[in-house]
């Protein structure tokens, strides 16, 4: 079964450093998403991406965040200057863009720890 | 606005007991999709079920069953004859996926199955 692949599975970074989280969505999918889950809390939507641009973003997704699809296969989330409160599990997801929810698939997540 | 409420923060039951996880949702959309995800201690999101708003039939899959009641905006999940491996956090979620929209998660219910 096709998978959304996220790398790395764990990342530790120092406060103030830039970090890039990487995702390889399912190959024929058109919509891409990032979600965040602070430890012990709910999963929260960050951003959706379609046709090489952001289609929707949440209040959490401020200027320190950016997304990119640099080469047609990867989908990245960049945090410019990490803060302690950015420590969380980050999930990438993709969907085929046909509606109805079929094929909406989450990756297994990247656990980011900011120290 | 869309909202999902899981009033039960944490539940503990003894193995082989039945347990029901409650989920109440709010949406102004006439077409929407409801989901349940399982998050084991390893952290990934495991898809369990998707149900669209036009299909109020209850569903059973092995020991799992779901009760969708549109009149009360509820989508409850029952595990029959619970097992220790069912211990996890369970999230109910909502989306209008005709627009390939984001998924809105509830806060989750942490389920402990005691041997």
Boltz contact constraints between the chains, C-beta under 6 A:
constraints:
  - contact:
      token1: [A, 31]
      token2: [B, 100]
      max_distance: 6.0
  - contact:
      token1: [A, 42]
      token2: [B, 105]
      max_distance: 6.0
  - contact:
      token1: [A, 42]
      token2: [B, 107]
      max_distance: 6.0
  - contact:
      token1: [A, 42]
      token2: [B, 108]
      max_distance: 6.0
  - contact:
      token1: [A, 43]
      token2: [B, 105]
      max_distance: 6.0
  - contact:
      token1: [A, 45]
      token2: [B, 102]
      max_distance: 6.0
  - contact:
      token1: [A, 48]
      token2: [B, 102]
      max_distance: 6.0
  - contact:
      token1: [A, 89]
      token2: [B, 43]
      max_distance: 6.0
  - contact:
      token1: [A, 95]
      token2: [B, 100]
      max_distance: 6.0
  - contact:
      token1: [A, 97]
      token2: [B, 100]
      max_distance: 6.0
  - contact:
      token1: [A, 99]
      token2: [B, 97]
      max_distance: 6.0
  - contact:
      token1: [A, 99]
      token2: [B, 98]
      max_distance: 6.0
  - contact:
      token1: [A, 100]
      token2: [B, 97]
      max_distance: 6.0
  - contact:
      token1: [A, 101]
      token2: [B, 33]
      max_distance: 6.0
  - contact:
      token1: [A, 101]
      token2: [B, 50]
      max_distance: 6.0
  - contact:
      token1: [A, 101]
      token2: [B, 97]
      max_distance: 6.0
  - contact:
      token1: [A, 106]
      token2: [B, 45]
      max_distance: 6.0
  - contact:
      token1: [A, 108]
      token2: [B, 44]
      max_distance: 6.0
  - contact:
      token1: [A, 109]
      token2: [B, 43]
      max_distance: 6.0
